[in-house]
Amino acid sequence: MVAAGPLNSVVIFSDGTFVVTPSPDLEPADLIAALLAARPFLESRHGQAYQSLDDYIALDKETQRLARLENILGAIRNNLPQIPELKDELRRFLENQKD
């Protein structure tokens, strides 16, 4: 059985073992895509590993979200001295978001 991701594939053997092709030194995102494509075929034998993968993906998304928040707050902090009206603009923007 072969499950294909966008840039690679997973060859699945009848005993539940598998190999990711074409290269073992894939970027993490490519490896995750391949493993997710193979999920329907491997999860029954590797359920705990897929649960760990799901946890990793959720943690990665949350880390990215928090990094974006910190970038936005940092940009605001860095620009307040040069753009005094930024504070009032942000207040107006936030007030309009309550609707």
Secondary structure as UniProt FT lines:
FT   STRAND          2..4
FT   STRAND          9..12
FT   TURN            14..15
FT   STRAND          18..21
FT   TURN            24..25
FT   HELIX           28..42
FT   TURN            43..45
FT   HELIX           47..79
FT   TURN            80..82
FT   TURN            84..85
FT   HELIX           86..97
//
